[in-house]
Amino acid sequence: MTRGRPVTKALDDALPVARARGNVMRFCPETESTCDLMIRTSVHLVFIRIKRVCKIRCTKEEIGAELQEWLILLHSFPVSESILCELWVYTKQNSWRYFRVGSNGLVEIGRDGNLILLPEKRPAIPGREMNVGGAGTTLA
């Protein structure tokens, strides 16, 4: 499982993000290392693996399929309310995405560790319909 170089540059880029969330411990890069960083807050221990991906503008399922071997390793941690595992992915162009690894797969989170809530289909606001194309077609 030692494909490619260690993520030293990416780790340097990730440290300010991690430090903004709490106290950071950096693990030595070895072949047996499961994680690159650990963040300790007053509430959580967060174990983080950083991996480079070729394509970042894709679904979380595609990222999970590409990095499945690392997800299996992260699943080996005893996850609880206070112990979390995260996968941080980046590209050569320094674009980043952050995911929490759970029993149901990946959940996208922000840099701050909070869940990203995607806007659901908004309900129509009365009186704000637009007539488009005639024949009673409306947009909310």
Helices and strands as residue ranges (DSSP letters): H 8-19, E 23-26, E 37-40, E 45-52, H 60-66, H 68-74, E 83-90, E 96-102, E 105-109, E 130-131, E 138-139
